[in-house]
Amino acid sequence: MSDNSFEVHLARKGITVIVNSDESILDALLFAGVQAPYLCMEGSCSTCQVAVLDGIPEHRDSVLTGAQREAQNVIMICCSRSYSSRLVLDL
């Protein structure tokens, strides 16, 4: 598991947010004032699913299939993190 800080770059918004080791991507985005989709905040509803454009997500949700995890092209931002130091999302 990756509990290090990492950068999340929001491609459509053109901003980068640091995700600290003790917070989720969603927490960091909300703290930075970024509107992002979410509902359960537990990785079980898939409302927060966002496309991954670059980087290696660490999936901590309970909804993605094995094939979806292997494709590494979506992430549940409420609970998942990043193995890479920078993750680029379609937000």
Helices and strands as residue ranges (DSSP letters): E 6-10, E 15-19, H 25-31, E 49-54, E 57-58, H 66-71, E 74-76, E 81-82, E 86-89
